[in-house]
Amino acid sequence: MLNFLPAPLRGILAVTLILLNTLLLFPVLLAFALAKLIVPAEGFRRLCTIALNFIAFIWIGINNRVNDLLHRVEWDIRGVENLSPDQWYFVTCNHQTWADIPAIQYALNRHIPLLKFFLKQQLIWVPLLGVAWWALDFPFMRRYTREQIEKNPELKGKDLETTRQACEKFRYTPVTVFNFMEGTRFTPAKHAAQGSPYRNLLKPRAGGTAFVLGAMGDTLHTMLDVTIVYPDNHAGFWDFLCGRIKRVVIDVRTVEIPQQFLGMDYQNDDVIRDEFQQWVSGLWGQKDLLIDQLKQAPSSARNPESKPVAESS
């Protein structure tokens, strides 16, 4: 443990070690990505996908060990005991800081399939990263607005169908699709500007989640509702790298998605849209109360059965 070092030095070391980890593993990932791109055989591509996901798990695991080496964090992680890397999940979480992402990776790595985000179709052309995202089967989507569909009725349903085709490979390989339902990080200014009815959350944006469930309703049946609380302070990503975040509480709740929302047409079905928004609002109300509870619980009482740090990665 190097937590005795000054915080800025630990931050520099963390960035350096994560960068070295990336530089070492990225060429290997890129080699498998190019092989997957060049060889069209479906069986070979599936083997490449398994190898690529394994490389990503290693990358996250090493980053977690870097965190353990440099910092002393009290991790209180709940609800991961019955999760499985062989199941399909949709994951959402409250969003306070970019530290949320490495914290979630710390808590869920190897408990569930690799976290994947829906990306805009144009991002596939980003040098190197576009190939890596494609190789890791990050789904690329193209969405049309109501105005675009009104001008060109032929576009109706095209975005959903394109996304369904992009997700076809997920029928054979378990996946976790991740989405911050608030759409942006929580700040007091954003909270006030929205007039949010929640004390600790911004209003959820149901449309993005509905789009995912509409495209993948035949495989995604389970939501993991993740709540992150930093009891001592709301710190940023640099604070996380420097080890200034001393306690992290991560509560994972497994929620079965109601059948009527699987494969739904959120954009064109007004009834289902209202029902889905009400369901999401209910989840958000429960999350708001949970955050209050987790903030108030003293450290010693928060979770006496918290797993040791080494078991969470």
ABEGO torsion letter per residue (X at the ends): XAAABBAAAAAAAAAAAAAAAAAAAAAAAAAAAAAAAABABAAAAAAAAAAAAAAAAAAAAAAAAAAAAABBBBBBBBGAAABBAABBBBBBBBBABAAAAAAAAAAABGABBBBBBBBBAAAAABBGAAAAAAAAGBBBBBBBBAAAAAABAAABGAAAAAAAAAAAAAAABBBBBBBBAAGBBBBAAAAAAAGBABAABBBBBAAAAAAAAAAAAAABABBBBBBBBBAABBBBAAAAAAGABABBBBBBBBBBBBAAABGBBAAABAAAAAAAAAAAAAAAAAAAAAAAAAAABBAAAABAABBBAAAAX
